Amino acid sequence: MSEADSKIWQHAIYAVDDPEALLRVAKNKGKEANVYLQYIIDHYDELPQTMVFLHSHRDGYPKAWHTEFSDHSNVRTIRMLRADVVQRNGYVNLRCNPRPGCPDEIRPSRGPNEQKRLPEEAFPDAWKAFFGDTDVPEVIATPCCAQFAVSKEQVLQRPLGSYVRYHKWLMETDLPDDVSGRVMEYMWHIIFGKDPVHCPDMHQCYEDLYGTFRTAKAPAHKTMNGNTFETPGLKSMLAADSLSLVNVIDQLRSQGASHYVSLPQLIVLCTRFATELVLRRTREVHIGVSIVPSHDRTKEQCEQLGKFKELLQTFDDLPKLIDKAKEAMGLTTATSAFSNDVLRVEISGPGRPHLTIVDLPGLIHSENKLQTASDVELVQSMIRSYMAHKRTVILAVVSAKNDYANQIVLKLAKEADPKGLRALDIITKPDTLPEGSDSEDAFISLAKNEDVEFRLGWHVLKNRNYEMRYCSLVERDEAEAHKVLLNQISTELPELVREIEQSIAECREELERLGDRRGTCEEQRHFLLNVSQAFQSLVKAAISGTYKDSFFGDPRTEDVFVKRFRAVTQKLNLAFAEHMRLYGSHRKIVTTNADDPCVDHNGRTQDNNADHREQVTRADFINEIKELLERTRGRELPGMYNPMIIGDIFLDQSRPWKKIVQQHLSAVHESAGIREQNLETEVTRKLQNLFNAKDVSTLEDLHVKKLKVSSLVEALARRNEADMDKYACSEILD
């Protein structure tokens, strides 16, 4: 291998005749199976993720005859091997060609004792040594010749002791090396989890393991009657330069993408019903013909047409099947001329590309005895529906026997494809044009893409005349079919990728909006718990003044500031304190006449126009106090005063407090209500996401409780009113 290969793959080369070798076996016995088992035993606890077991020869014929590809190179085999397939399958045989080995190489109970049958006779005892008393299979088969790849996970499916037991049997058996090695050759796939008969389809094997089809030396596909069912045009769809693009479309089809985006296909405008030629890649060769009833058929008619299922042996039988289909659809001269039913011809096999070609009825320009106005409308409606698929290649057929300006097919093609990007137009019967005539010049101009332009251009199709009956157009047909499909895929693939990526992005966005799955009651409770905890956290943060959550936003905007409940409350408290300081007394005590701007008892000048309290001068207020002292005298000594008079004066001066406090609480409650609305909106949004509700009517049962401020003030007042009896008792004790 090259230096680059050696960096990718680690080597473990065992020697049988070099005692100084780092890796060696105890004795030369059992052929390659000895080395394979010894490696697994030596490295069981540190196996690499992917292992390839090979014979010692590198390449060349005949010593490496069983190695794949024309150069019989193990190096090439390893370079092309797809490790992801090995990981997915656990075990793969590196040989795809089923011969020798399949379909029934080993039959333990077969035949007399012959030298070439010794492995079969030895198999029952070997099976018992390997797998105990389990039943010996009647047939064991797999492609020869003990070169395979296996994953670490698959090797570890069996304990180390099993591999030690297999190796011990190989070292102690009395069987000749050729026989014991042969037994092991047909044991490996069973040891690594495959069925006793493990014979994958050859073409699928090449595609899966090496990403290619092997055309050289591959047997031709046969139909059910033994005739080759191939045409050069179909083979051209698998040309080397287009295969990768075609495979991309194949993979998209296999993933179901054609249900969501339009994938490339060919449609031909030429029959009295639509005919779909469907090519599909499968492991088995199958050619089936069926009828797909139209939507306007009755239930009984659909059931009857659904019974039409035929097997096609060769293309030569197709005309007969079409006649039978016409009869089944009721297309006779006495009834309908056209049908909305679809004749479906499905050709499947390992070498088929995924492609759909639709042959539509020819356009009718006017009605006649056999073709009614409804037939004209039916055909045009059918053609328009197929043309509307934006990734179909339209094969529009124009006959040179009539003026192309009068042929409606060009109008329909332009309507479906205004830019002329996907219509491949065909002129037929050019030999009917009079030589040198104006009509010939017109069709020549048309063929040159000068008059009616299409990106794919115009093509002239002329049937071979008698003199040219032996001239083949196979090469031209191959190139034409290949080029058209390749260009169409190359053009549409970038847009197709963009659409798929957009669909994936939209799908991911929808999944994110859905959030975590809530399929069970427990998951729904968990979701609601998270919502309630988030709500509780927002309330706690607003009350404590921790505004880190994005819910609180930028405080510079008023609609966001009202969410910060503690800040709003603090602002209202400061305003309340200032209002209480300025307007908290029942009467305003001034030093001059109440009619003039004055200075209050704290020395601050105030404007009487902004204050609606009753004003009294300091002298008058002192006189009122003296008079009140006289009227409240008790058992005090002369010169003393009744201390209860202070409470009376305080109660009189604090009469505005209740109203001010109520106003303050109302303001705080109003701010809390605004914030409650914001929180309610936030919770409603989360609940809408939970229940997938599009409007609030779904949540109309939300309960909002109103707070009565006056009751709260009275409760606070009662709780803070002075207990005079308790006060008097404490004075006595002091």
N, C-alpha and C positions, 0 to 999 in steps of 0.2 A: 504494500500500500504506500501511498504518497505520505509526505510529512503532514499535510493537512488532514488526511484521513486518520493518521495516528493520533492527532490531537482530539479527534471526536470519539474514536473507539479505543479502548484499552485492550491490550493483547494478553492472552494467557496461552502460550504455546508449550505443550507438554512433549517431553522426549521419552523414548522407550529404550534407547541404546547409548545414552550419555549419562554416566553416573555423576558427572559434575554439574549437570543442568539444574537450574533453580527449581523448575517444575518438572517432575517426572513421575511415572507410574511404577508400581512395585514390580510388575512383570508384563511382558508383551502378550496380552491375551484379550480376546473379546473385541478386537478392532476398535473403531472410534467410540463405541459405547463405554469402554474402559476409561478413556480420557474424559468424556462428558460427565460420567458419574463421579469420577475423582475430583473434578473441578467443583461440582455442586457440594460434595462432602467437605472439601477444603475451605470453601468460601460461604458456607451456608449462613453464617451470622453476619456477613458483610457483602451480600450479593448486590450487584448494580441493578438499576431499575429495568434495563433491557439487556438481554443476553442473546448472542447469536452463536450457534454451534456449527462449525464448518469442518470439512475434511482438510487435510494438510496441503493438497495441491491448490495452486492459485488460479490457474486458468488453462485453456487449451484443450484440444481434442486429440486423442480419445480419452485421456486420463480424467478429464473433467466433463465427460459427455453429459452427465446428469445435471450440470449447472445451467441455469437459465440463460436465455438470449444467445444470439448467433455466435458470439465470441467465447461463450462458455466461461465467463469471467466471474469469479467470486467477488472481486473488487467492485465491479460494476453492480453486482447484485446488492452488496452492502450499501453502496452509495445511493442507490435508488430506493432502498427499503424504507418504508414509512413507519417510523417508530410508534406513531400514535395508533396505527392499526394494531401493532403488536400489543400495546397496552390495553386497547379496547377488547381484543380477542383473547388475550392471555397466551395463546400459542398459535403460531402460523408455520406451515410447511413452506420453505423457500422455493419449492418446486411447484409450479402451477400446472404443468403438463401432466395429465393423469396417468400416462403410460410410462413405465410399468407401475403397477401398484393398485390401480382401480380397474374394474369395479369390485373384484372379488379375489384378490391376490392370495389370501390365506384362508383356507377352509380346514380347520383342524380335524374334521371327521372324514375328509375326502380320501379316496383312492388307496391303491396299494403302496407298498414301500418302495419309493423311487428316490434316487439321490436328490432330485430337485424338489421332492416333497418332504424332505427331512425336517425343515422348519415347521411344517404343518403338524407332523407327528410329535415334534418337541413342544409344541405350543401348550397343550393341556397341562403338562407338568410345570412349565414355566409360569403359566397363568396361576396355578395353585400356589407356587412359591411367591408370586408377586401379590396376588389379591385374595388368597385364602380359598374358602369354599364357595365363592361366587361362581355363577354359571359361566362356562366358557362360551363366548359368542360363536355362532355358526359361521360368520364371515367377519374377517378383519381386513380392512383395505384403506390405503392412503397412498398418495404419490410417493415413490421412492425418494430419496435415498439417504435418509437420516441427516439432512441439513435443515435446521429450523431455527426459529427465534422464539423466545419465551420471556415473559415478564417475571420480575421478582415476586410479585404477588401470587402468580400462578405456581411458581416453584414452592413457595411457602405454604401452599395448600396441603402439602404432605409433610409430615415430620421428618427430621433428619434421619431417624431410625429406618424409615422406609427406603431411603436412597442407600443407606449402608447395607440393608438386606438385599436390594437389587444388585449391588456391587459384589456382595459376597457370593450370590448365586452365579454371577458371571465369572468370578475367579475360580469357583469350585466345581462348576459343571464339567461333565465329561464330554460335552458336545464339542465338535470341532469349531474353530474360530468362525469359519464361514457360516455355520449354522447358528451359533449363539449370537453372532453379530446380526444375522438376518432376523432372528427372533426379536432382538432389541429394536431393529429398524422399524418394526411394525408394532412396537410397544409404546414408543415415545408419545404419540398423540393421545393414547389412552391414559398414560401416566399423568399428562398435563391437561386432563379434563375433557377431552373430546370423545365423541361416540366411536365405537369400534370401526364403523365405516365412516371415514371422514374424507370425502372426495368433493371439494368445492368446485363450482363451475369455473372452468379454465379462464374464460374471458373476464369474469368478475374478479377472479383472483389476481390477474394481471393489473386490472384497474385499481383494486383495493391496495395491493402490496406495493406496486411500483408506479401507480398513477398513469398507466398507459395501456393501450391495447397492443398485443403482439400479433402482427399480421403475418409475419414470416413463419412458415411451417405450421400455421394454425389451420386446422381442418375447416373446410367450408361448411356453413350452416346448411342443413338439409330441411326440406319441408316434410310434411307427414308422408308424402308419397315418394320421397327420396330425391326429388328434383331440387336443384339449387334455386333458392328464392332470393335472388339478388338482382339489383340493377346498378349500372355504373353511377347513375345520378344519386342513388342513396348512399353509395360508398363515398362519393365526393363530399358528402356532408361531414365526413370524419377526416378530412385532410388535416395534415399536421399543424398548419398555421392557424386553422380555425377551431381545432379541437378544444383548446383551453377556453375559448369564449363560449362555445357550445356547451361545455361542461358546466360553466357558470350558470347558464340558463337552465340546464338540467337540474342543478342543485336547488335553484330557486323554485322550480316546478315541484320537486320532491318535498320541499318544505311547505308547499301550499301557497306560495306567494301569488300564483296566478288568480287566486280568489280575490286579491286586493289590488293588484296592479296588472296592467295589460302586458303580456309577454309576447315576443315575436312569433308570428305565424304567417303563412302564405294563403291568400285567397285568390281564386281564379273565377272570372266572370265568363262563363261559357255556358245543361241538362234540364230537366223538367222538375228537378228537386235538388236540394243541397246534398252534396256528397263530401263527407269528411274523411280524409286519409290521415289517420293518426299513427304516428311512429312513436314507439315507446321502448325504452331499454328495460328488459327483464332477463331473468336467467334462462327461462324456457322460451323456445321458439313457438309462436302462436300467431295465426292469421285468422281473424274472425270478422264476420260481416253481420251487422244488425241494423235495425231501424229504430231511430229515436222519434217517437210520436210527437207531433206538434201540440201546443197547449190548447188548440181549438178542437182537438179530437175528444170524442166521448170516452167515458170510462171503459166501455166494452171495446171500442176501437183501439184504445191504448193497450188493453190486454191482448188483443188479437195481434197488433203490430209488434208488441213486445215478444211474442213467440217466434218472430222471424230471427233466427240465429243460424248462420251457416259458417262452415269452415272452408277457407279458400286454399286450394292446393298450389296453384300457379296463377300468374297474371292472365294466362290464356283463358282461365275460367271466369274472369271478372265480367265480361259482357253477358254471359248467361245469368250470372247472379243479379246483375242490374235489371235484366228483363223480369226475373222473378220478383225483384223488389218493386218494380213498376206495377206488376199484377197485384202484389200485396197491398200497395198504396191505393189501388183503384185507378191508376192513370191509364185509362183507355180512351179511345176516340169518342166513345159514347158518354163519357162522364167528364171529370175534371182533367184539364190539360196540365196543371201544375199542382204541386203539393208543398205544404210547409214542413212535412216530415223530412228527417235527415237520414240518409244512408251512411252508416258509419263503418268504415273499413279500418280495422286496427291491426297493425303489423308490429309485433313485439318480438324481441330477441336480444341477446347479449350485445350485439354490435349495432343496435339501432340508436340514432339520435332522437332526442325528444323534439318532435316537429309536428305541426298540424297544417295540412293543406286542405282548403275548402274549395270545392268546385260548385259554383252556383249556377242556377238556370240563366240562359241568355236573355237579355232584355228584349221586351216586345214593344214596338213603337206604335202599334195600332191593333185594335181588336179585329177579329174575323170570325168565321163560322166556328172554328175550333178553339179560338182564344178570346175569351170574353173580357169585358172591362175589369171585372174583378180579378181575372188572371193577371192583367197588366199591373194592377195595383199591388197584388200579392207578391209578384216577382220583384217589383221595385222596392217594396217595403222590406223584403228579405235581404236584398242586396245592400240597402242603406244600413240595416242593422249590423251586418258583418263589416261593412266599410267603416262604421263608426269607431271600431276598436282602433285606438291610435297607434298601436304597434304592429298592426298587420301590414304585410306587403301586398298591395293590390295589383293583381295581374289583369289589366283592362284590355280586352280584346276588341280591336277595331277591324272591320272587314273592308278591304279595298274595293269591294264591289259596289259600295255605296259611299256617297259624300260623307266624310267624317264629321262635318258640321251638323249633320242631321242625326248622328248617332249619340243617344242620350248617355252612353257609358262615360264619355268624357266629362259631361256636366256633373254626373254623380261623383266621379273621381275627384273633380275639382272642389265640389261641396265638402266631401269628406277630408280632402287633403289640399287645402287652398295653396299651400306653399310648394306643392309637388315634390314632397320629400320621400314619400313611401309608395308611390305608384310606378310600377314597371309596365309600360304600355306596349302592346303587341299589335302589329299590322299583319293580318292574314290575307291570303289570296292575292298577293301582289302581281302574280302572273296574269290576272284577269284585266289589268289596266292596259288600255291601248297604248302602244309605244309612241312616245313623243306627244301625247295628249296633255291638255291642261290638268286633267285629274291626276295623271302620273306625276307631273311637276309638283302638284299640291301634296301628294303623298310622300314624295322625295323630301320636300321641305319639312313635312311632318316628321319623317324618320330622322332627319338631321336635328330634331329638337329646336327648330327655328320658329315654328308657328305656335304650337302648344307645348310649353316647356315643362319637363319633369326632370328631377335630379337624376333619376335612374335611367333616363333616356328612353328612346323608342327602339323597338326591335322588330325586325321584319321576319316573319315565319312563312316559308314556302314549302309546301309538300313536295317530296321528290317525284319527278316525272318518271316515265317508263325508262328513259335512257339512263337515269341516275339512280335506278332502284337498288343498285348494289353499293351505293355510296353511304358510308356510316357517319352519323353526326354525334357519336358517343363522346368523343373528346370535347367537342364544343358544348354539349349538354352538361358534362361534368364541370367544366370551367364556369359556365353560366350559373348553374345552381349554387355552386360553391361561392362565387363572388357576390351574388345578390344577398344570400343569407349572411355571409360574413360581414358585409358592409352594413346591413341593417342592424345586426347585433352590435357592431362596433359603434354605430351612431347612437343607438338607444341605450347602451349599457351605462354611460355616465349619468343620464337622466334617471335611469332605473335605479342606480345606486343611490342617487339623491332622494328619490321618492321613498326607497326602503329605509334610508337613514332617518328621513323625516318621520316616517311611520313609527320607527323604533323610538325616536325622541318623544313623539306624542304618547306612545304607549307607556314609556317610563314616567312621563309627566302625570298621566292618569293614575299610574300605580302609586306615585308619591302622594297625589291628592287623596287617594284611598287610605293611605297610611297602613299601619299594621293590620293584619287580618283580624276580623272580629266575627268569626263563624260560630263560636260557641258562647254560651252564657258566661263562662268564666272569662273569656277574652273581652266580652262586652263590659263586664263588671270592671275589669282591669282598665279598660279605656276610660270609662266614666270616673273611676278613681283618679286616674291621671288628670282628667279635666277638672275635677273638684279640687285636687291638690294644687293645680296651677292657679285656679281661682283663689284659693286660700292664700297662696303665696303672693298674688297680686294685692289682695286686701291687706295682708300683713305688711308688705313693702310700702303701700300707700300710707298706712297708719304710722309706721316706724320711721318713715322718711328715707327709705333706701330705694332710690329710683334708678337702679341699674337695668331693670328689664326694659326691652324695647317698647313695651306698652306705654311707658311714660313719655317717650319721645323727647322733643326739644322744648324746654320750658319757656323759650322766648315767644312762642305762639300761644294765644289765649286758650284755644280749644284743647291744647295739650297740657297747659298749666293746671286746668281744673281737675285733671286726673291725679295731681299730686296733693292728696287730701291733707296731709300734715302741713305742707307749706301753705295751702289755702286757709286752713284752720288757724295757723299761727298769724297769718296776715289779718284774718278777721278778729283774732284775739287782741292784737295790737290796736286795731281800729276801735274795738269795744272798749279797751282801757282808756284810749284817748277821748272817746265819746263820754264815758263815765266820768272822766276827770273834768271835762268841760261842762257837761249838762247833767251830772248825776244828782245835784241838790235840787230840792223842791223850789227853794227861793234863792235868788242870787243876791248876795250881800255886796254892796258897793259902798264907796267912800264919799260920793257926791250925790247930787240929784239923779234920780233914775232916768230923767229925760235927756241927759247929756252923755256923750262918750265919757267913759269913766274907767277907773282902775279898780280891779277886783281886790278882794282882801289879801291875795297873794302878790299883789303889785303888778299884774299883767293887764295891759289895756285891752278892752274888748269892745266889739261893735254891737250895740244893743239891737240893731236890725236883724242880726243873725241868731239872736237868742230870744225865745218866746217865753222864758220863765218869768215868774213874778219877781220883781226886783225890790229890795229893801236896803235902806242905808244902814251902815254899821251902828249908828247911834240909835236908830229906831229899833233895830233888832236887839240891842242891849236892853233897851227899856222893856221890850216884850219879855225878855228873859227875867228881868227883875220882877215884873208883874207875875210871871209864871212861878217864880220862887215863892212869892208871898202866898200864892194859891195852892202850893203843894207842900207847905211846911208840915212837919210832923213833930217828932220828939227830939229834934236836933237842938243843941245848945245855941244860944245867940251867936251869930257870926258863922254858923255852920249851915249847910244846905242838904236837902234830901237828895241822895245820889241817884234815885230813880228818875229824877228830872232829866238826866242825860239820855236815858233810853227814850223818854217822850220826845225830846228834841231830835234825837237821831231818827226815830220812826217818822217824824214829820218831814225831815229833810230828805229821807231816803225813799219817799213815795215814788219817784220816777224809776227807781231801780228795776221794779218788776217789768215795766214796759221795755226798758232798755235791754234787760236780760232776755226777754221774750224775742225781741228783734234780733239780738245776737244769735240766739239758738236757732231762730228761723233761718238766718243767713247761713249758719253752719249746716243746718239740715238741708237747705237748698243746694249748697255745694256738694254735700254728700249724695243728694239725689242726682245731680249731674254726673257725678262719678259713678253712681250706681247704674245710670243709663249706659255709660261707657262699658262698665263691666258686664251689664246685661247683654249689650251688643256683642261683646267678645265671647261670652258664654253661648249666646244664641248661634254665633257663627260656628263655634266648635260643635254644638249639638246638631246644627244643620249638616256639618260634615259627617257626623256620626250616623245620622239617620238618612243621609242623602236627600235632605229636604231642600226644595228650590225656593220656598217662600216661608214667611214667618207664620202663616196660618197653621202649619203643621205643629207649631210650638205655642199655640194660643192658650194652652193651659198653664203657662208659667205663672207662678204665684208671686205677687209683689205686695208687701205689707206696708201700709202707710203709718207714719209715726205721728201721734198727737202731741204737739210741743207743749201746750198749756198744761197737760197732765204731768209731763216731765218736770216742768218748772215748779208746780205745786209740790210734787214729791221731793224735789231737791230742797225747797223752802222748808218743808216740814222736817226734813232730816237735819237741817242746819239751824233751826230756831233754838234760841237759848232756853235752857231749863233753869228758871229762876229758883225753884225749890232746891235743886241740886247745888246752885251757886250759893244760896244762903247757908246751907248745911256746911259747905266747905269753909265759909267764912267763920262760922262758930268754932269749927275744929281748929282753925288757924289761930 
